[in-house]
Amino acid sequence: MQLQRLAASEHIGVEEKVQALFTEDIVRLRFLEAAGTFAEEHAAAFAARFGAGHSSGRAV
């Protein structure tokens, strides 16, 4: 029911909305996997070059 309302509010069909949601989820997962791989591969070199930095999680 909620999906039907969401699709209607965007003036698209329910099947098209479902496909868009699945596509967004897949893109998000691929991005997160790639970002994790990138961080694993380059974190040590980055830390060696620029230092480990702050661990507070806040930008300085």
C-alpha positions as CSV (number, residue, x, y, z in Angstrom):
1,M,0.0,0.0,0.0
2,Q,2.7,2.5,0.9
3,L,4.7,1.5,-2.2
4,Q,1.6,2.3,-4.3
5,R,1.3,5.7,-2.7
6,L,4.9,6.4,-3.2
7,A,4.8,5.4,-6.9
8,A,1.7,7.4,-7.4
9,S,3.2,10.5,-5.8
10,E,6.1,10.2,-8.3
11,H,3.7,9.5,-11.2
12,I,5.3,6.2,-12.1
13,G,4.1,2.6,-12.0
14,V,4.6,0.4,-9.0
15,E,6.8,-2.0,-10.9
16,E,9.0,0.9,-12.1
17,K,9.3,2.1,-8.5
18,V,10.2,-1.3,-7.2
19,Q,12.9,-1.6,-9.9
20,A,14.2,1.8,-9.0
21,L,14.4,0.9,-5.3
22,F,16.3,-2.3,-6.1
23,T,18.6,-0.5,-8.4
24,E,19.3,2.1,-5.7
25,D,20.0,-0.7,-3.1
26,I,22.4,-2.4,-5.5
27,V,24.3,0.8,-6.3
28,R,24.5,1.6,-2.6
29,L,25.9,-1.9,-1.8
30,R,28.4,-1.7,-4.7
31,F,29.6,1.7,-3.6
32,L,30.0,0.6,0.1
33,E,31.9,-2.5,-1.0
34,A,34.2,-0.5,-3.3
35,A,34.8,2.1,-0.6
36,G,35.7,-0.5,2.0
37,T,38.1,-2.2,-0.5
38,F,39.7,1.1,-1.3
39,A,40.1,2.0,2.4
40,E,41.6,-1.4,3.1
41,E,44.1,-1.1,0.2
42,H,45.2,2.5,0.8
43,A,44.7,3.2,4.5
44,A,48.2,2.2,5.6
45,A,49.8,4.3,2.8
46,F,47.6,7.3,3.7
47,A,48.4,7.0,7.4
48,A,52.1,6.7,6.6
49,R,52.1,9.8,4.5
50,F,49.7,12.0,6.4
51,G,49.6,10.5,9.9
52,A,47.0,8.6,11.7
53,G,45.1,11.8,12.6
54,H,42.5,12.2,15.3
55,S,40.4,9.2,16.4
56,S,37.5,11.4,17.7
57,G,35.5,11.0,14.5
58,R,35.2,14.8,14.2
59,A,36.7,16.9,11.5
60,V,39.4,19.3,12.8
